[in-house]
Amino acid sequence: MSSLCCRTNIGEEHGPIQVLRKHAFLRIDILTVRLYRSIMADESLGIKVERKHGERFRRALVDLKAFDPGRKISSDGSHVYLPVRELSEKEAEKLRLVADYDVVNFRFVPEEKILTPEDILGFRPSFEIVGDIALIEDLEEKEAERVASALMATSKSIKTVIAPISDVEGEYRVRRFRHVAGEARTTTTHKEHGLRYLIDLEGAYFTPRLGTERLRIAGLVGPDDTVFDMFAGVGPFSILMAKRCRWVVAVDKNPVAVQYMRENARLNKVENIDILEGDANEIALRYQNAADHVIMNLPHSASLFLPAAIGAAKPGGTVHYYCIAPEDDLYRDELLIREAAEKTSARIEVLYESIVRSYAPHRLNVVIDFRVKKL
């Protein structure tokens, strides 16, 4: 009780939100916050109805958009108290058809609001979650620590917070990070679409922001299809496809990515996959006219591999091409695709174009799906 009194005195002096912000570097005492809200509950408009009519009355209030979801329903031995907003005469008449009721002022307890980083910080931080690791922006040290504390205070599943200190770089497409809070590591297990992936974020590139796109492609793959994944990384496209199709050929030049992809295939009990380390342009020569679907998730330089991808596609096969484009010319790479097709004596038909995600100010990650028609 003395702890509560201490917190209440602070709250009276500065206000509850300021207290939470002031203690952003501490884990929030959720029980104390709940008790504080209960004590501070104000009287508000409600409806008193016999318990036997409670659920019917609640549904009627919801249908009328008169129920107040920000406060908890209460009850005593014989009656239920339902929080409502102001009722019009017409709404009141409709409710009389459900059951008799009394309009009352009642001390409803506010519904518990799940504390968010924004509540603590006063702004919404930018971050991604991979497994139990949060990736935040490369902020000034104290501000980064403040963001990290807010994330860890509001999510028990976050064990590590890191910040990138480089863009995706080098032929292996990796980033460098600095440790901000929690356990000092870049390895984790990420869950996506019912599958698990072991990942080292410094050893191989991975982003959860392509999860929806991966599922879209999986929905296009048939049970008899062969998929050629030219830049497979740790396997998030390939392993998901392998669960849907006959066979997958997964390629990556990065030996660390290939090592993790092999482990992820075992982890997810995937056997219908060839995992190959090497240059996609060279390996594609072994799979001419073999693939129903070719995945080209190398957005900064996929255009350099277009002839190889078109060659690996079966007549009528589909290539899923990803690139980074300016917002005022999103699908400019369609010209490069058509030029590459002409050089390989093929034609293409664009099937689908869409923005996948934002990448940088005025720059977007887009996808172009096209069918290959071979002469």
matplotlib code that plots the C-alpha trace (Angstrom):
import matplotlib.pyplot as plt

x = [0.0, 2.9, 4.1, 0.8, 0.7, 4.1, 3.0, -0.3, 1.6, 3.9, 0.9, -0.9, 2.2, 3.0, 0.1, 0.1, 1.4, 4.3, 5.1, 5.2, 7.4, 9.8, 10.3, 10.7, 14.0, 12.2, 9.8, 6.3, 4.5, 1.3, -0.6, 0.0, -1.2, -4.4, -5.1, -4.5, -7.0, -9.5, -9.2, -9.4, -12.5, -15.1, -18.8, -20.3, -23.6, -24.8, -27.9, -29.1, -30.9, -31.9, -29.1, -31.3, -31.6, -27.9, -26.6, -29.6, -29.3, -25.6, -26.1, -28.8, -26.5, -23.8, -26.2, -27.2, -23.5, -24.5, -22.2, -19.1, -16.3, -13.8, -15.4, -16.0, -19.5, -20.3, -22.9, -24.3, -26.5, -29.5, -28.5, -26.0, -24.6, -23.7, -21.6, -23.2, -22.8, -25.6, -28.8, -31.3, -35.0, -35.4, -32.6, -34.1, -37.5, -35.9, -34.2, -37.5, -38.6, -35.8, -36.5, -37.1, -34.1, -32.9, -30.4, -27.9, -24.6, -22.1, -18.4, -17.3, -13.8, -12.0, -11.0, -7.4, -5.4, -2.5, 0.5, 2.4, 5.8, 4.0, 2.4, 5.8, 7.7, 5.1, 5.7, 5.5, 9.0, 10.0, 11.1, 10.9, 10.6, 12.6, 12.1, 12.9, 15.0, 13.8, 15.5, 15.3, 16.6, 20.2, 19.4, 21.6, 22.7, 20.5, 17.4, 18.1, 18.3, 15.1, 13.3, 14.8, 13.5, 10.0, 10.0, 11.2, 8.8, 5.8, 6.7, 8.1, 8.9, 11.7, 15.0, 17.4, 17.4, 19.9, 20.3, 21.8, 25.0, 25.1, 22.8, 22.6, 26.1, 28.5, 28.0, 26.5, 23.8, 24.4, 24.1, 26.2, 24.5, 25.3, 23.8, 21.5, 19.8, 19.1, 21.1, 24.1, 23.4, 22.1, 20.9, 17.2, 14.4, 11.7, 8.2, 6.3, 3.3, 3.6, 7.3, 10.5, 13.7, 17.0, 18.6, 21.8, 20.9, 24.5, 25.3, 22.4, 19.8, 16.2, 13.2, 9.8, 8.2, 8.1, 6.0, 2.7, 4.4, 5.9, 2.4, 1.1, 3.6, 2.9, -0.7, 0.2, 2.3, 0.7, 1.4, 3.1, 5.2, 9.0, 10.3, 13.7, 14.6, 17.7, 18.5, 17.1, 18.9, 18.0, 15.0, 11.8, 10.5, 12.0, 10.9, 7.3, 7.1, 8.4, 5.4, 3.2, 4.9, 6.7, 10.3, 12.4, 15.9, 17.2, 20.4, 22.5, 26.0, 26.4, 27.8, 26.3, 22.8, 23.2, 24.2, 21.2, 18.9, 20.0, 19.3, 15.9, 15.0, 15.7, 14.0, 10.8, 11.1, 11.4, 13.1, 11.9, 14.6, 18.0, 20.0, 23.0, 25.8, 27.0, 26.3, 22.7, 23.6, 25.9, 23.6, 20.6, 22.3, 21.8, 18.0, 17.0, 13.3, 12.8, 10.9, 7.2, 8.1, 11.3, 11.8, 14.1, 14.3, 17.4, 15.8, 19.0, 20.5, 17.9, 18.0, 21.6, 20.1, 17.1, 18.5, 19.3, 15.9, 14.0, 16.1, 15.3, 11.6, 9.5, 7.5, 4.5, 6.4, 6.2, 9.0, 8.5, 10.9, 11.6, 13.3, 13.6, 12.0, 11.3, 7.7, 7.2, 8.2, 7.4, 7.5, 10.3, 12.1, 9.4, 11.5, 14.6, 12.5, 11.3, 14.8, 16.2, 13.4, 14.1, 17.8, 16.8, 14.3, 11.3, 8.3, 6.8, 3.3, 3.0, 0.6, 0.8, 2.5, 2.4, 4.2, 5.6, 6.8, 8.3, 12.1, 13.3, 11.9, 10.4, 11.7, 9.6, 10.2, 7.9, 7.2, 6.5, 5.2, 5.5, 4.8, 7.6, 6.5, 9.3, 9.5]
y = [0.0, 2.4, 1.8, 2.9, 5.9, 6.9, 6.5, 8.4, 11.3, 11.5, 11.3, 14.1, 16.3, 15.5, 13.5, 9.8, 10.0, 12.1, 9.5, 6.8, 8.9, 9.8, 6.1, 5.0, 3.3, 1.1, -1.8, -0.6, -1.9, -3.0, -4.0, -0.5, 1.1, -1.0, -0.2, 3.5, 3.5, 1.7, 4.3, 7.2, 5.9, 8.7, 8.4, 8.3, 7.5, 3.9, 1.7, -0.5, -3.6, -7.0, -9.6, -11.9, -9.2, -8.1, -9.8, -9.0, -5.4, -5.2, -6.5, -3.9, -1.1, -2.3, -2.4, 1.2, 2.2, 3.4, 1.0, 2.6, 0.1, 2.2, 1.2, -2.2, -3.7, -4.1, -6.1, -6.8, -9.6, -8.7, -6.1, -5.4, -1.9, -1.2, 1.9, 4.0, 7.3, 9.9, 8.4, 10.1, 9.8, 7.5, 5.2, 5.2, 4.1, 1.3, 0.0, 0.0, -2.7, -4.9, -4.6, -2.1, -0.2, 2.8, 5.4, 5.9, 7.5, 4.8, 4.5, 2.3, 1.0, 2.0, -0.9, -1.7, 0.0, -2.0, 0.2, 1.0, 2.5, 5.6, 6.0, 6.1, 8.1, 10.5, 9.5, 6.3, 4.8, 3.1, -0.5, -4.1, -7.3, -10.4, -13.2, -11.8, -8.9, -5.4, -3.4, 0.4, 3.3, 4.4, 7.2, 9.2, 6.9, 8.2, 8.4, 4.9, 3.6, 5.4, 3.8, 0.4, 0.7, 1.5, -1.5, -3.9, -2.5, -3.0, -6.4, -9.2, -11.1, -8.6, -9.8, -7.7, -4.3, -3.4, -0.6, -0.8, 1.2, 0.4, -0.1, -3.5, -3.8, -6.0, -9.0, -10.9, -8.3, -7.9, -5.1, -4.2, -3.4, -2.0, -3.4, -1.0, -3.1, -6.5, -9.6, -8.8, -11.0, -10.8, -14.5, -15.4, -17.7, -16.0, -17.5, -16.7, -18.5, -21.5, -22.0, -21.2, -19.6, -19.5, -16.2, -14.2, -10.7, -9.7, -12.8, -12.8, -10.3, -10.8, -8.6, -9.5, -6.8, -9.2, -11.7, -10.7, -10.8, -14.2, -15.5, -14.0, -15.8, -19.1, -18.7, -18.7, -21.9, -25.2, -28.7, -29.8, -26.7, -26.2, -23.0, -21.4, -19.0, -17.1, -15.1, -17.3, -15.9, -18.0, -19.5, -17.6, -17.8, -21.2, -23.1, -21.7, -22.6, -26.1, -26.7, -25.9, -27.3, -30.3, -29.0, -25.9, -24.9, -22.3, -20.4, -17.9, -16.7, -16.0, -19.1, -18.0, -17.7, -21.1, -22.7, -21.2, -22.2, -25.8, -25.8, -24.1, -26.8, -29.5, -27.5, -27.3, -30.9, -29.8, -32.3, -31.3, -28.7, -28.3, -25.7, -24.4, -22.0, -19.9, -17.3, -17.3, -16.4, -19.4, -21.9, -20.8, -22.3, -25.7, -25.1, -23.8, -24.0, -25.8, -23.4, -22.6, -19.7, -17.8, -15.5, -12.5, -10.9, -8.8, -5.4, -3.3, -5.4, -8.0, -6.4, -7.9, -11.4, -11.0, -13.0, -15.9, -15.7, -15.7, -18.6, -20.7, -20.1, -22.6, -21.4, -19.8, -19.7, -16.7, -14.5, -12.5, -9.5, -7.1, -3.7, -0.3, 2.5, 6.2, 7.0, 9.0, 6.1, 3.0, 0.4, 1.8, -1.5, -3.0, -1.5, -3.4, -6.6, -6.3, -5.5, -8.6, -10.7, -9.6, -10.5, -14.0, -14.3, -14.3, -12.0, -11.1, -10.4, -8.3, -10.0, -8.0, -4.8, -3.5, -1.7, -4.2, -1.7, 1.7, 1.6, 5.2, 8.7, 8.8, 5.3, 2.1, -1.6, -2.9, -6.2, -7.0, -10.4, -11.3, -14.4, -15.6, -16.5, -18.3, -18.2]
z = [0.0, 0.7, -2.8, -4.2, -2.0, -3.2, -6.9, -6.3, -4.8, -7.8, -10.1, -8.2, -8.7, -12.3, -13.9, -14.8, -18.3, -17.2, -14.5, -17.2, -19.4, -16.6, -15.8, -19.4, -18.5, -16.0, -16.6, -16.0, -12.9, -14.7, -11.6, -10.1, -13.3, -13.2, -9.6, -10.2, -13.1, -10.9, -8.2, -10.7, -12.5, -12.9, -12.9, -16.4, -18.1, -17.9, -18.1, -15.3, -16.4, -14.9, -15.3, -17.3, -20.0, -19.9, -23.0, -25.2, -24.0, -24.7, -28.3, -28.8, -27.6, -29.9, -32.9, -32.0, -31.7, -28.2, -26.2, -24.7, -25.2, -23.2, -19.9, -18.3, -17.8, -14.1, -12.1, -8.7, -7.5, -9.6, -12.2, -14.9, -15.5, -19.1, -20.1, -22.8, -24.6, -24.7, -26.1, -28.4, -27.7, -30.6, -29.4, -25.9, -27.3, -29.2, -26.1, -24.2, -26.7, -25.4, -21.7, -19.0, -17.8, -15.8, -16.9, -14.1, -13.4, -12.4, -11.6, -14.5, -14.4, -17.7, -19.9, -19.5, -22.3, -23.4, -22.8, -26.1, -26.8, -28.0, -24.5, -22.9, -25.5, -26.7, -30.3, -32.4, -32.9, -36.2, -35.6, -36.9, -35.0, -36.1, -33.7, -30.3, -31.7, -32.3, -35.0, -34.5, -36.4, -35.9, -33.4, -31.0, -28.2, -25.4, -27.7, -28.9, -25.3, -24.5, -27.5, -26.6, -23.0, -24.1, -26.5, -23.9, -21.2, -23.4, -25.0, -22.9, -26.1, -27.1, -25.6, -27.7, -29.4, -32.1, -34.6, -38.1, -38.7, -42.4, -45.4, -47.1, -48.5, -50.4, -52.6, -49.7, -49.0, -45.3, -42.7, -39.6, -36.3, -32.9, -29.7, -27.9, -25.1, -23.8, -24.8, -27.1, -30.1, -33.7, -33.9, -33.4, -34.4, -36.4, -37.0, -40.2, -41.7, -39.4, -40.2, -38.2, -39.4, -37.7, -38.6, -38.0, -39.0, -39.5, -41.4, -43.9, -44.9, -43.7, -43.4, -41.9, -44.1, -47.0, -45.1, -46.9, -50.3, -49.6, -48.8, -52.0, -54.1, -52.3, -53.2, -56.9, -56.7, -57.7, -56.3, -59.5, -59.9, -59.8, -58.3, -58.9, -56.1, -57.4, -54.2, -51.5, -48.4, -45.3, -47.2, -46.4, -50.0, -50.8, -47.7, -47.8, -51.6, -50.9, -48.6, -51.6, -54.7, -56.2, -56.1, -55.2, -56.4, -53.9, -54.7, -52.7, -53.0, -49.3, -47.5, -44.2, -45.7, -47.4, -44.1, -42.3, -45.2, -45.0, -41.2, -41.8, -44.3, -41.7, -39.0, -41.1, -42.4, -46.0, -48.3, -51.8, -52.2, -53.8, -51.9, -53.9, -53.1, -56.0, -58.6, -59.8, -63.3, -63.6, -61.8, -63.9, -67.0, -65.5, -65.2, -68.6, -69.3, -65.9, -63.6, -63.4, -61.1, -60.9, -57.8, -58.2, -54.8, -55.2, -55.5, -56.0, -58.9, -60.1, -63.6, -64.1, -63.8, -66.1, -69.1, -66.7, -65.1, -68.4, -69.6, -66.5, -66.8, -68.7, -71.7, -70.0, -66.6, -64.4, -63.1, -59.9, -60.2, -57.4, -57.6, -55.9, -57.8, -57.4, -56.5, -59.7, -62.0, -60.1, -62.9, -65.0, -64.9, -67.2, -70.1, -68.9, -68.6, -72.2, -73.5, -71.7, -73.2, -76.7, -76.3, -75.4, -78.2, -75.8, -75.2, -71.8, -70.6, -67.4, -65.0, -61.9, -60.6, -57.0, -54.3, -51.7, -49.1, -48.6, -48.7, -48.3, -48.7, -52.2, -53.0, -52.9, -53.2, -56.0, -57.7, -61.3, -62.2, -65.8, -67.9, -70.3, -73.8, -75.7, -79.5]

ax = plt.figure().add_subplot(projection="3d")
ax.plot(x, y, z, "-o")
ax.set_aspect("equal")
plt.show()
